[in-house]
Structures are given as structure tokens and as C-alpha cells.
């Protein structure tokens, strides 16, 4: 079931009739799925439903203009489009609604996302790229409104890069001369979001082949457009973006969502402009309806007048298409009625097949559990209690895995003091069950390929005799030069990243050498800088998105947290976005230029690496490592380290800093001091001062926070010293608590400690301005000295009398 993607004005009347009828069949099928899907939620088989009813006909027209190699970045109303391009069947639609964990049953996310969130597969099973030019592509949806917009910008910009940057002509599995269009969809209410406006502006500046579809049904849940949009009309207020003969901008098209032939013409025009001219287009699709309301959580009859509801029934796009078909003699009333009856039956059968397929493995697991519980009951003195658990479980006609797992685990409580082979069998079954089932819900947070970022071996920087000492930023600059020369698919962009070579000159001269498309300036718009990176990374490029300061990451944190870090997870390993995010932070001066929000980042960014190099050589090594693999990462360079002197390596672009591996900077025997980034230098200073009073501290740089110490070297240090202090410039309870938990709890370091493990963090406020502000806001060398000295005094007051 797929609409003809190559609409041709010269086709015969018979062929055109066949195409029209096929389109109508898709529209009716999609509508029936929506109607039956809502019932499945209300009966409890599905948890929640949000459907594309009322948007069917414009999505049919869109599908005709959508070609192989194109990309979609949409939202949860686009089911008809996915059906029309042949990427969603009836059974798959319901499998997604039931959260079927088999990727073959639910190819969108294997049950990880609720229904209405669509994606295609960019990767082979081994994680390598497919040929994306021979298939129709959909980036994976996210629920946050307008969150799909920044990614759309990057998907479109990739075509511009492929068309205009030399050296990547061989990337033919990603693009054919940049002819691909990125198509976005958004509801009219969501155009109120800042992410929409930021993307609109950026695409107009960049002039990329992007088409945005605004589905306008005049409501955002229950809130009317008069509360959403000035003049109640998004295309009206965007008139200033309309291109002219002398000024670049957008092509803006308006079309009614129930007018099938006008829609086909509009989408053909939009696709041609974007594809050939690389000009962004906005299609405002007006007079749409939402027959079942926003979602299964409410009823639109509560907030729409009877007049509005009557209008929606009359101007329902499927109803209008049906009328048009009859008026133009493509089919009779009787023929359409017969078709509609057949479709209803087909949808019911598809739903039934999806539900049976969903239950089949769980019924098998249920029977296994019942057999084991029966055996356990017969061997136990608590037979009656176990029998009740078994009987309750057996009564489950449509079992969920949570019910199965909970039942067998509860049964173990009744045999806690017993020993039997039946008990052992049940324990083994439970262990195996979780080993088998848990990955269905947890796998692919990071790459699970045999060779991933954490397996890239360290390559030490090499130096010639009498190596020149240069500013740290020169090491970065020259390493970037080597990267750009070695990897033509690498590009970097951000505020001040282009012409002046970034605010700290780490990219000095790179734009002049490699061109404005590979080393480019961006406006002050962090969310879409991130979006550019995500979209281009999804299309096989290796972007480095620069966020000028770590504090500014907060502007794009939602996009990083909801979109970037979940790409691999929410597609069950079928897509990836290996974006490198470059920023600078840590100790400087003032509330907004000395950020160390590590605690927030390590919790919100699970799914990407967070790397905290202490100097620019280490940072350069991280860039080199990441370009050997395909995973996203955030690299935080030390803001106060660009002018500090470092030796200039001879193997630029080749040396690699290992990810997840700590480094012992100074060995010692009395206490383990753990830190990272700019604070590490202060720890080293304090360690020298401690040595003078007879305290031999071991100093360890964690280097990366996600992942943290994969080889468990930190606990080995604690075994040796029996004392632990974690020093951090984040707020109390932030990254220092995270590191402590890893050592004391996960690595079982508690058993080797002779004194309480402690943390020394910054004050619980943002750092005050000035040198004194830094001193009294974040840990100083004196703070570290006194904290360590107090720990030593506690155990040996004779040799370390109280300091103060």
C-alpha cells in the first residue's frame, strides 16, 4: 500500500483513476486505524493514543513529492504519510500501539515509543550505514512540541554540504549531489514555540532545501489559535520571510487541507523549488480537522462549539475527497461504500494479528513460569501460598511481562530458608529471564558494536627533542587542521567559530583554508546549532557543533537531552547521530562564564559521552578518538587553559585520549584525590604542598564523566591509600557525588576505607565575579590542603595536630 511517488501529468485517465483510488484507500485505512486505535486505548490494551485523523489527504499529496533520499522530521500526526510511502502497515501501526518489543513487529522503535512516533532504519544490524539514497528516510520522532524543528534544519543543511563541499563526492550512499529535501511537519499551535521560530530564521539565513508543513486545525489541544498566534495565521505573520527578486528568503504556499488536486499541485511546486534551488518553503495547510480531538486523554466536544463540530464534519478531508471522487466519476457511491467496508475488515484483521503476535511470546513465558511454580509448590512447605500465586498467574489470559516477573519473584519469598532443585531452577529461570528480557527495554543507550568509542586504544602524543612549548590553543588549532585535512566530511560551526577562528583562537585560519561551509559562523541560536549537528550527523557527515560557553548549553539542553542522546535508544539501534559538541567552561569569572553544571549534565545526557580534559592536548586527543567511532559526545575544554603552555605534539590528528579511562597524574600512598578539568591543576598544586608536611597524595584525573572509569582503576587506588577525597567545582551533590557513588558503591570501595570518603565541592551558588569571587566560590588549594590535613589528623593526631 503505497502512493505513486512519481506523479506524471501525462499518465492515462485509467492510471490516474487507479492512483486516486489507491490514495483514497490509504486515507480510509489510516482513518480506520485511528478510530480503532482509540478504542484499543479505552479498553486498556494500549496505554495512550495520539493519531493522525483529519490530516490524511495533505499527507497523500506530500508523499507524492517525497523521493528516495529525502528525509522527514515530523511529529505524531503523520501516520498516513508513513503508510503512503510504504513504511507503515496496519499490523505495524497496532504493534506500536501495544508496545511490541520485537523490531520486526514494530520497526519504529520496538515498543520504546508510544504510537505515532515514526522512524526508518538507517543502519544494518552491524551498525554500518545503509544506502540512504535508495530509500525514503524518516528521522525518529520525539514528543516535545517543536522539538523536531532543529533537527530538520540539519537534515536539510546536509544536502547543501553534499552539493557544495569538495572531497566528499564518494559519499554516494548519503547523497546524490545534494538533491535531497528535508520535510518537516508541525501543528499550527506548536509554531508558538521558540524552537520553531529559531529554525525558521536559521533556514532562511542558510538557504537550505527544507519544506515545513504546518497542519492547521485552529487548535492546540483545547486552546484556540487566537491564543496561540498573532492574527491567528502563521503564514500571514511570516510574510516578511517571503523571498523577492532581490532578497533571499522563503517560498510561502497556502492550501486548503481538504482540496486533493490543489494539494498535489502545492507539494509538487514546493518539492521542485527546494530540490532544485535549495530554497526553504513553508506550506501552510489550512482548514484541517481533528475528528477525535487531541488524544485519547480527552474529548474535543468539551471545548468546540456545535457550529465548529458541524463544520468539521462537513469539511473533513476524507469526506471532501470522497465527494470529489464521485463528482469526477472516478468511482460511484456504491463502489466506495464497498471499498470502505472491505477496509474496515482489513483493519480489524490487522489489529487482531498484531495483538496475537504481541501476546504470543508472553503466553509462552507464562506457561514456563506456571510449570516452575507448580514444581516449586510441590517441593515446599509453603505449598498453599505458592499455589495461590500460580493460580492467580494462570488466570491471566492476556499476560504482561511485569505480571510474570513479579509473580515468580514473590514466590521466592516463601522458600527463602528452603533448599531444593526446584528453587534453584526457578532462580536460574528468573536470572535468565531478566538477562533476556531487560535488553528489550534497555539496550542501545550507547553503541553496542564490538568496536565502539570505549575500545579505541590510546595513542600517546609524540614529541621531538626540545619540543616547542606553545599556547594550548595552538595544539587544538593545529590538531583541527590535521582533522580537516584527513576527514573531508568533518565540519565545525558555531558563534564566532568561522572568520575569527573562535573566541579563543582554537580555529585560527581554518575558515580561510577550508572554506565557509566547513568552518562557519552561526547566529546566536544554540538550539538550532545543535539541530544542525544532529541532522547532518544522521546523514553521514561528521559535524562538530560549537556552543561558545558551557553555560550556554542550557539553551540547547532540551534538544540534547530529548533528541540527541536518545536517537540510538529510541530507534532500538537502527539510527545514530555521531555529533561532537564542543564547548568551553569551568573556572573563570562570574555567574555566566564559569559554568560547571556537571551534575545536571551527567543526569540529563545519558546516551552521549561527557569528556572533561584537563588541557588542550587531552582535548585534541578526544576529538581524534571520537572520529574513529560513531557516537555523540560533549567535550568541555578548560576555559582558562588556552594560554597555558603545552608541548606541541608531532603526531597531530593521530594521538588519542582514551574514553572512560582515568589517568594517575601523581602516585601516592596516603590518600586518593580525584578530580578533573581546571580543578585538577589546583589539586596538583595542593598535592605538592601536602608533600611538604609529609602527606603523600595520589592524584587521579577522571578525564571523562560519562563513562566513568570503565577499568575500575579508582578503587585500586583506594585499596592502596585507604582514604578518598573527590574534589569538584560543581555544586554539592553534583558530579562529586556521582564519582563517589561509582567508587564507594559500584566498585565496593567502602570496604577498603579507613576513614569516611568525602567530597569537596563548590559553594551551592553560582560563582561570584572576579578573582576573589572564584576563590570564595570554588575549591581553592588551601581548601584542599585543609580538608586532606583534617582527614589525616582524624586518624593520626600526633603527627598531624589540629590545624585550625
C-alpha positions in Angstrom: 0.0 0.0 0.0 2.0 3.0 -1.3 1.1 6.1 -3.2 2.8 6.7 -6.5 5.8 8.8 -5.8 6.3 9.9 -9.4 3.2 11.8 -10.3 3.1 12.5 -14.0 0.8 14.9 -15.7 0.8 12.7 -18.9 -0.5 9.5 -17.4 -3.7 8.0 -18.8 -7.1 8.6 -17.2 -7.2 4.9 -16.2 -3.8 5.1 -14.5 -4.8 8.4 -12.8 -8.1 6.8 -11.6 -6.2 3.9 -10.2 -3.8 6.3 -8.4 -6.7 8.3 -6.9 -8.4 5.2 -5.7 -5.3 3.9 -4.1 -4.8 7.2 -2.3 -8.4 7.1 -1.1 -7.8 3.6 0.2 -4.8 4.7 2.2 -6.7 7.7 3.6 -9.6 5.4 4.7 -7.3 2.8 6.1 -5.4 5.4 8.1 -8.7 6.8 9.5 -10.0 3.4 10.5 -6.7 2.7 12.3 -7.1 5.9 14.2 -10.7 5.1 15.1 -9.9 1.5 16.2 -6.7 2.6 17.9 -8.7 4.9 20.2 -10.9 2.1 21.2 -7.9 -0.1 22.0 -6.7 2.6 24.4 -10.1 3.0 26.0 -10.4 -0.8 26.5 -6.9 -0.9 28.2 -5.0 -2.8 25.6 -2.9 0.2 24.8 -1.7 2.8 27.2 -2.2 6.1 25.2 -3.1 7.1 21.7 -2.4 10.1 19.6 -3.5 9.8 16.0 -3.3 11.5 12.6 -7.0 11.6 11.7 -8.1 14.7 9.9 -4.6 15.1 8.2 -4.9 12.2 5.7 -5.3 14.0 2.4 -2.5 16.5 2.6 -0.2 13.7 3.6 -1.1 11.8 0.5 -0.1 14.8 -1.6 3.1 15.2 0.4 4.0 11.5 -0.2 3.9 12.0 -4.0 6.5 14.8 -3.8 8.7 12.8 -1.4 11.5 11.0 -3.2 14.1 8.4 -2.4 16.9 10.0 -0.3 14.6 12.6 1.2 14.1 12.9 4.9 11.2 13.5 7.2 11.4 15.3 10.6 7.8 15.2 11.8 5.5 14.7 14.7 2.8 12.3 15.9 0.2 13.1 13.3 2.0 11.7 10.2 0.8 8.1 10.1 -1.0 8.5 6.7 2.3 9.7 5.2 4.2 6.8 6.5 1.6 4.4 5.1 1.7 6.2 1.8 5.4 5.8 1.4 5.2 2.1 2.3 6.9 2.4 5.7 3.9 1.5 7.9 1.4 -1.3 7.7 -1.8 -1.8 9.6 -0.3 -4.5 11.8 2.8 -2.4 12.5 0.6 0.5 13.4 -1.1 -1.6 16.1 2.1 -3.2 17.2 3.4 0.2 18.0 0.3 1.0 20.0 0.7 -2.2 22.0 4.4 -1.6 22.6 5.6 -4.8 20.9 9.3 -5.2 21.7 10.2 -7.0 18.5 11.8 -4.6 16.0 10.3 -6.7 13.2 6.8 -6.2 14.6 7.2 -2.5 15.5 10.0 -1.2 13.2 9.6 2.3 14.5 11.1 1.7 18.0 10.4 -1.9 19.1 7.9 -0.6 21.7 10.1 2.1 23.2 7.9 5.0 22.0 4.2 5.4 22.1 2.3 5.1 18.8 2.5 7.9 16.3 6.3 8.2 16.6 7.9 7.1 13.4 11.3 6.3 12.0 13.0 4.3 9.3 16.2 2.2 9.6 19.5 3.9 8.6 21.7 1.1 9.8 22.4 -2.5 9.1 22.3 -4.9 12.0 26.1 -4.5 12.5 25.6 -0.7 12.9 27.0 0.2 9.5 25.2 2.7 7.2 22.7 1.6 4.6 22.5 3.4 1.3 20.2 6.2 2.3 19.7 7.5 -1.2 17.8 4.4 -2.3 15.2 4.6 0.4 12.7 7.1 1.9 14.0 8.2 5.3 12.4 9.4 8.5 14.3 10.7 11.4 12.9 9.3 14.7 10.1 11.5 16.3 10.1 13.0 19.7 7.1 14.1 21.7 8.2 17.6 22.8 6.3 20.1 20.6 8.6 21.8 18.0 11.5 19.6 19.2 11.7 18.2 15.6 12.5 21.5 14.1 16.2 22.0 14.9 17.0 18.5 13.6 15.1 19.3 10.4 17.5 22.2 9.8 20.5 19.9 9.9 18.9 17.3 7.7 18.3 20.0 5.1 21.8 21.6 5.5 23.4 18.2 4.8 22.2 18.5 1.2 23.8 21.9 0.9 27.1 20.5 2.2 27.0 17.4 -0.1 26.3 19.7 -3.1 28.9 22.3 -2.5 31.8 20.8 -0.5 34.6 19.2 -2.4 36.2 16.0 -1.3 33.0 14.1 -0.2 31.9 13.1 -3.7 32.4 9.5 -2.8 29.7 9.6 -0.1 27.2 8.4 -2.6 25.3 6.3 -0.1 24.2 9.5 1.7 23.5 12.0 -1.1 23.3 12.4 -4.8 24.6 15.9 -5.5 22.6 17.3 -2.6 19.3 16.7 -4.4 17.5 15.5 -1.2 14.8 17.6 0.5 14.2 17.6 4.3 10.5 17.8 5.0 9.1 18.8 8.4 5.7 18.8 9.9 4.3 20.7 12.9 0.9 21.6 14.2 -0.1 25.2 14.0 -0.3 25.6 17.7 3.3 24.4 18.1 4.5 27.2 15.9 4.3 29.3 19.0 7.4 27.5 20.4 10.7 29.3 20.2 12.3 26.3 18.5 10.0 26.8 15.5 11.0 30.5 15.2 14.7 29.8 15.7 14.6 27.2 12.9 12.6 29.4 10.6 15.1 32.1 10.9 18.2 29.9 10.6 16.9 28.1 7.5 16.2 31.4 5.8 19.7 32.6 6.6 21.3 29.3 5.4 19.1 28.8 2.4 18.7 25.1 2.7 16.3 22.6 0.9 13.7 22.4 3.7 9.9 22.2 3.4 7.9 22.8 6.6 4.3 21.6 6.6 2.1 23.4 9.1 -1.1 21.4 9.8 -3.6 24.0 10.8 -6.8 22.8 12.5 -7.0 26.0 14.6 -6.5 24.3 18.0 -3.7 23.3 20.3 -5.4 20.7 22.4 -8.2 22.9 23.7 -6.6 26.3 23.1 -7.8 28.2 20.0 -5.5 29.8 17.6 -6.5 33.3 18.8 -4.5 32.5 22.0 -1.6 31.0 20.0 -0.7 33.1 17.0 -0.8 36.8 16.2 -3.6 37.4 13.6 -4.4 33.7 14.1 -2.4 32.9 10.9 1.2 31.7 10.9 1.7 32.3 7.1 0.3 35.8 7.4 2.7 36.9 10.1 5.6 35.2 8.2 5.1 37.3 5.1 8.3 39.1 5.9 10.2 35.9 5.2 8.8 35.7 1.6 11.6 35.8 -0.9 11.7 38.5 -3.6 13.6 39.0 -6.8 16.4 40.7 -4.9 16.2 39.2 -1.4 16.6 35.6 -0.3 14.0 34.1 1.9 11.2 31.6 1.9 8.6 30.5 -0.7 5.3 30.5 1.2 2.4 28.5 0.0 -1.1 28.3 1.3 -3.5 25.5 0.5 -6.7 24.0 2.0 -6.2 20.6 3.5 -9.3 19.1 2.0 -8.5 20.1 -1.6 -6.8 17.0 -3.1 -5.8 18.3 -6.5 -4.7 21.7 -5.1 -2.6 19.9 -2.5 -0.9 17.8 -5.2 0.0 20.9 -7.1 1.3 22.7 -4.0 3.5 19.9 -2.9 4.9 19.3 -6.4 5.8 23.0 -6.5 7.3 23.0 -3.1 9.5 20.0 -3.7 10.7 21.3 -7.0 11.8 24.7 -5.5 13.5 23.2 -2.5 15.2 20.4 -4.5 16.5 22.5 -7.4 17.1 25.9 -5.9 17.9 25.0 -2.3 15.3 27.5 -1.1 13.3 26.8 2.1 9.5 26.5 1.7 6.7 26.8 4.1 3.3 25.1 3.3 0.5 26.4 5.4 -2.2 23.7 5.2 -5.4 25.3 6.3 -8.9 24.2 7.2 -7.9 20.9 8.6 -9.9 19.0 11.3 -9.1 16.7 14.2 -12.1 14.4 14.4 -11.2 12.6 17.6 -9.7 15.6 19.4 -6.1 15.9 20.5 -5.6 12.4 22.0 -7.3 9.6 24.0 -6.9 11.6 27.2 -9.8 13.9 26.4 -12.8 14.8 24.2 -12.9 17.8 21.8 -16.6 18.2 22.3 -15.7 19.8 25.6 -14.2 22.9 24.0 -15.5 23.1 20.4 -18.9 24.7 19.7 -21.6 22.7 17.9 -21.1 25.0 14.9 -17.4 24.2 14.8 -18.1 20.5 15.1 -20.6 20.6 12.3 -18.1 22.4 10.1 -15.5 19.8 10.9 -17.9 17.0 9.9 -18.6 18.8 6.6 -15.0 19.7 5.8 -13.4 16.5 6.9 -10.6 15.9 4.3 -11.7 12.3 3.7 -15.3 13.4 3.3 -14.3 16.1 0.8 -12.1 13.7 -1.2 -14.9 11.2 -1.3 -17.2 13.8 -2.7 -14.6 14.9 -5.3 -14.1 11.3 -6.4 -17.8 10.8 -7.0 -18.2 14.2 -8.7 -15.4 13.5 -11.2 -16.7 9.9 -11.9 -13.6 8.1 -10.6 -16.0 5.8 -8.6 -19.6 5.5 -7.7 -21.1 5.8 -4.2 -21.7 2.1 -4.2 -18.1 1.3 -5.2 -16.7 3.5 -2.4 -19.1 2.0 0.2 -18.0 -1.5 -0.8 -14.3 -0.4 -0.6 -14.8 1.1 2.8 -16.4 -2.0 4.2 -13.5 -4.1 3.0 -11.0 -1.7 4.5 -12.8 -1.8 7.9 -12.5 -5.6 7.8 -8.8 -5.4 6.8 -8.0 -3.1 9.7 -9.8 -5.3 12.2 -7.9 -8.3 11.0 -4.6 -6.4 11.1 -5.3 -5.3 14.7 -6.2 -8.8 15.7 -3.0 -10.2 14.2 -0.9 -7.5 15.9 -2.4 -8.3 19.3 -2.0 -12.0 18.9 1.7 -11.5 17.8 2.2 -9.3 20.9 0.8 -11.8 23.3 2.4 -15.0 21.8 5.9 -14.8 23.4 4.4 -13.7 26.7 1.9 -16.6 26.8 4.9 -18.9 26.3 6.8 -17.2 29.1 3.7 -17.5 31.3 3.5 -21.3 30.8 7.1 -21.7 31.7 6.6 -19.7 34.9 3.5 -21.7 35.8 5.3 -25.0 35.4 8.2 -23.8 37.6 5.8 -22.5 40.2 3.9 -25.9 40.2 7.2 -27.7 40.7 8.3 -25.3 43.5 4.9 -25.7 45.3 5.2 -29.5 45.4 8.6 -29.3 47.0 7.8 -26.6 49.5 6.3 -26.5 53.0 4.6 -23.3 51.9 2.7 -25.0 49.0 -0.6 -23.2 49.6 0.9 -19.8 49.3 2.9 -20.6 46.1 -0.2 -22.4 44.6 -2.2 -19.2 45.1 0.5 -17.2 43.2 0.5 -19.8 40.5 -3.3 -19.8 40.1 -3.5 -16.1 40.0 -0.9 -16.0 37.3 -2.7 -18.8 35.4 -5.8 -16.7 35.4 -4.1 -14.0 33.3 -5.5 -14.5 29.8 -3.5 -11.6 28.3 -0.4 -11.6 30.5 2.1 -8.8 30.7 5.8 -9.4 31.5 5.6 -7.3 34.6 2.9 -9.7 36.0 5.0 -12.8 35.1 8.2 -11.4 36.6 6.5 -10.1 39.8 4.8 -13.4 40.5 7.8 -15.6 40.3 9.9 -13.2 42.3 7.3 -13.1 45.1 7.2 -16.9 45.2 10.9 -16.9 46.2 10.0 -15.2 49.5 8.2 -18.4 50.6 11.2 -20.6 50.1 13.9 -18.3 51.4 15.0 -20.9 54.0 14.5 -24.0 51.9 16.9 -25.8 49.6 15.7 -27.7 46.6 16.4 -28.3 43.0 13.1 -26.7 42.1 14.1 -23.5 43.9 17.4 -23.5 42.0 15.6 -23.9 38.7 13.3 -21.0 39.4 16.2 -18.8 40.4 18.0 -19.7 37.2 14.9 -19.0 35.2 14.4 -15.6 36.8 18.1 -14.7 36.1 17.9 -15.8 32.5 14.5 -14.0 32.1 16.0 -10.7 33.1 19.1 -11.3 31.0 16.9 -12.0 28.0 14.0 -9.5 28.5 15.7 -6.5 30.1 17.7 -5.6 26.9 14.4 -5.3 25.1 13.8 -2.2 27.2 17.3 -1.0 27.9 19.7 -1.9 25.0 21.3 0.6 22.7 21.7 3.5 25.0 25.3 3.6 23.7 26.8 1.7 20.8 26.9 -2.0 21.3 29.2 -2.7 18.4 32.3 -4.7 19.2 34.4 -1.7 18.3 33.0 1.5 19.9 34.5 4.6 21.4 35.5 2.9 24.6 37.5 0.3 22.7 39.6 2.8 20.8 43.1 2.4 22.1 45.1 5.2 23.5 47.9 6.7 21.3 50.2 8.9 23.2 51.3 12.2 21.7 54.8 12.2 20.5 57.3 15.0 20.7 60.6 15.8 19.1 63.6 16.6 21.2 63.4 20.0 22.7 59.7 20.2 21.7 58.4 23.8 21.4 56.1 24.9 24.1 53.1 26.8 22.7 49.8 28.1 24.0 47.3 25.3 24.5 45.0 26.8 21.8 47.8 26.2 19.2 47.7 22.5 20.0 44.0 22.5 19.3 44.3 24.6 16.2 46.9 22.5 14.6 45.1 19.3 15.5 41.9 20.7 13.9 43.9 21.5 10.8 45.1 17.8 10.7 41.5 16.6 11.3 40.0 18.8 8.5 42.7 17.6 6.1 42.3 13.9 7.0 38.4 13.9 7.2 36.7 15.8 4.4 33.3 15.0 6.0 34.2 16.9 9.2 32.8 20.4 9.6 32.5 22.8 12.5 30.2 25.7 13.1 29.1 28.0 16.0 29.1 31.5 17.3 32.5 33.2 16.2 33.8 29.8 15.0 34.4 31.0 11.5 36.1 34.2 10.5 37.9 35.0 13.8 38.6 31.3 14.5 36.6 31.1 17.7 36.8 33.4 20.7 40.0 31.6 21.9 41.6 31.2 18.5 41.4 27.4 18.5 40.3 27.6 14.9 42.5 30.4 13.8 42.9 30.4 10.0 40.7 27.3 9.5 37.9 29.0 7.6 40.3 30.7 5.2 41.9 27.3 4.5 38.9 25.0 4.4 36.1 27.4 3.3 32.9 28.8 4.9 30.8 25.7 4.6 33.3 23.6 6.6 34.3 26.2 9.2 31.4 28.5 9.6 29.9 31.2 11.8 26.4 30.7 13.2 23.9 33.1 14.7 23.3 33.3 18.5 20.9 30.3 18.4 22.2 27.4 20.4 19.2 25.1 19.9 19.5 25.1 16.1 23.3 24.9 16.2 22.6 21.6 18.0 19.9 20.7 15.5 22.2 21.4 12.6 24.7 18.9 14.1 22.1 16.2 14.8 20.6 16.3 11.3 23.9 16.3 9.5 25.2 13.5 11.7 22.2 11.4 10.8 23.1 11.9 7.1 26.7 10.6 7.4 28.6 13.8 7.9 30.8 14.4 11.0 29.8 17.7 12.4 31.3 19.5 15.4 28.7 21.9 16.9 30.3 24.6 18.9 28.5 26.1 21.9 30.5 29.1 22.8 30.4 28.6 26.6 29.3 25.7 28.8 26.7 28.0 30.4 25.1 28.4 27.0 24.5 24.7 26.7 21.4 25.3 28.8 19.8 27.0 25.7 20.1 23.7 23.8 19.9 21.2 26.7 16.4 20.2 25.8 17.4 19.3 22.3 20.5 17.4 23.5 18.5 15.5 26.2 15.3 14.7 24.4 16.7 14.2 20.9 20.5 13.7 20.5 21.1 11.3 23.4 18.1 9.2 22.7 18.5 8.7 19.0 20.1 5.3 19.2 18.0 4.2 22.1 14.6 5.2 20.8 15.2 3.6 17.4 16.4 0.4 19.1 19.8 0.8 17.4 18.5 1.4 13.9 19.7 5.1 13.7 22.6 7.1 15.0 23.8 10.7 15.2 27.5 10.8 15.9 27.6 14.5 16.7 30.5 16.1 18.6 29.5 19.1 20.7 32.4 21.4 21.5 32.3 23.9 24.4 34.4 25.5 27.0 33.8 26.0 30.7 35.0 25.7 34.3 36.8 28.3 36.2 36.9 31.9 35.1 34.8 34.8 36.5 31.2 35.4 37.1 27.8 33.7 37.2 27.5 33.0 33.5 31.1 32.5 32.3 32.4 29.9 34.8 29.9 27.1 34.4 30.4 23.7 35.8 26.9 22.3 35.7 28.2 18.7 35.5 25.7 17.2 37.9 22.8 18.3 35.7 24.5 17.2 32.5 25.5 13.7 33.6 22.0 13.0 34.6 20.3 14.6 31.6 22.7 13.4 28.9 22.8 9.7 29.4 23.3 8.3 25.9 26.3 10.5 24.9 29.8 10.8 26.3 30.8 13.7 28.6 34.5 14.4 28.4 36.4 16.8 30.7 40.0 17.1 29.5 42.4 19.0 31.8 44.4 20.5 29.0 44.2 21.1 25.2 46.4 18.1 24.3 44.0 15.8 26.1 41.0 17.6 24.4 42.6 17.2 20.9 43.1 13.5 21.6 39.4 13.2 22.4 38.4 14.7 19.0 40.8 12.3 17.3 39.3 9.3 19.3 35.7 10.2 18.5 36.3 10.5 14.8 37.4 6.8 14.9 33.9 5.8 16.0 30.3 6.8 15.6 29.0 8.1 18.9 27.9 11.5 20.2 29.9 13.3 22.8 30.2 16.6 24.7 33.8 17.9 25.0 34.3 20.6 27.6 37.6 22.4 27.1 39.1 24.3 30.0 38.3 28.0 29.5 41.3 29.2 31.4 43.7 26.8 29.7 44.0 28.2 26.2 47.0 30.4 27.0 48.8 27.9 29.3 51.9 26.4 27.7 51.9 22.8 26.4 54.4 20.9 24.2 53.3 20.7 20.5 53.0 17.0 19.5 54.4 15.8 16.2 51.6 13.3 15.6 48.7 15.8 15.3 45.4 14.2 14.3 46.7 10.8 15.3 47.2 10.7 19.1 44.1 9.6 21.0 42.8 10.1 24.5 41.0 7.0 25.7 37.3 7.4 26.7 36.3 6.2 30.1 39.9 5.7 31.3 41.3 7.6 34.3 44.9 8.8 34.5 47.0 8.8 37.6 48.8 12.1 37.4 50.8 11.6 40.6 51.2 8.5 42.6 50.9 8.5 46.4 50.3 6.3 49.4 48.3 8.3 52.0 45.1 9.4 50.2 43.5 9.3 46.8 42.5 12.7 45.4 40.1 12.6 42.4 39.2 15.5 40.1 39.1 16.7 36.5 39.2 19.7 34.3 40.6 23.0 35.5 40.3 22.0 39.2 42.8 19.2 38.5 45.6 21.8 38.3 44.7 23.2 41.7 44.6 19.7 43.1 48.2 19.1 41.8 49.3 22.4 43.4 47.8 21.3 46.8 49.4 17.8 46.5 52.8 19.4 46.3 52.1 21.5 49.4 50.8 18.4 51.2 54.0 16.6 50.4 55.9 19.3 52.3 54.1 18.3 55.5 54.5 14.5 55.0 51.3 13.7 53.2 51.8 11.7 50.0 48.6 12.1 48.0 47.8 10.2 44.8 46.1 12.4 42.2 43.8 11.0 39.6 42.2 12.7 36.6 38.9 11.0 35.7 39.1 12.6 32.2 35.6 11.6 31.3 32.4 11.6 33.4 30.3 9.5 31.1 31.5 6.8 31.0 33.4 7.0 34.3 36.4 4.7 35.0 35.4 1.6 32.9 38.5 -0.2 34.1 37.8 0.4 37.8 41.2 1.9 38.5 39.8 4.3 41.1 39.1 1.6 43.5 42.5 0.1 43.0 43.9 3.5 44.2 41.7 3.4 47.2 42.9 -0.1 48.1 46.4 1.3 48.3 45.7 4.6 50.2 42.6 3.7 52.2 41.3 7.3 52.0 39.3 9.1 49.4 38.6 12.8 48.6 36.7 13.8 45.5 37.3 17.5 44.5 34.9 19.2 42.2 33.8 22.7 41.2 30.2 21.7 40.6 27.7 22.3 43.4 27.5 20.0 46.4 25.8 16.7 45.4 26.7 17.1 41.8 29.5 15.4 39.9 31.4 14.8 43.1 28.5 12.7 44.5 28.3 10.9 41.2 32.0 10.0 41.3 31.8 8.9 45.0 28.8 6.7 44.3 30.8 5.0 41.5 33.8 4.3 43.7 32.2 3.5 47.0 29.0 1.7 45.9 29.5 0.3 42.4 33.2 -0.5 42.9 32.7 -1.5 46.5 35.5 0.8 47.6 33.8 1.2 51.0 35.5 -2.0 52.3 39.0 -0.6 51.8 38.5 2.8 53.5 39.9 3.6 56.9 38.0 6.9 57.1 34.9 8.4 55.7 35.0 9.1 52.0 34.5 12.8 51.4 33.8 15.3 48.7 34.9 18.9 48.4 32.7 20.9 46.0 31.9 24.5 45.2 29.5 26.5 47.2 25.8 25.9 46.4 25.6 29.1 44.4 26.9 30.2 41.0 30.4 31.7 41.3 30.8 35.3 42.1 32.6 37.7 39.8 36.4 38.4 40.0 39.4 36.5 41.3 38.2 36.8 44.8 34.7 35.6 43.7 36.3 32.5 42.3 38.4 31.9 45.4 35.4 32.1 47.8 33.0 30.2 45.5 35.0 27.2 44.3 37.6 24.9 46.0 41.0 26.5 46.4 44.4 24.9 47.0 44.0 25.9 50.7 40.6 24.3 50.9 42.0 21.1 49.5 45.1 21.2 51.8 43.0 21.8 54.9 40.4 19.1 54.0 43.1 16.5 53.4 45.0 17.6 56.5 41.8 17.3 58.7 41.3 13.7 57.4 44.8 12.8 58.3 44.5 14.5 61.7 41.5 12.3 62.4 43.5 9.1 62.1 46.9 10.3 63.3 46.5 13.4 65.5 50.1 13.0 66.9 51.8 13.5 63.6 49.1 15.9 62.2 48.0 18.1 65.1 44.8 20.2 64.6 45.4 23.0 62.0 42.6 25.3 63.0 
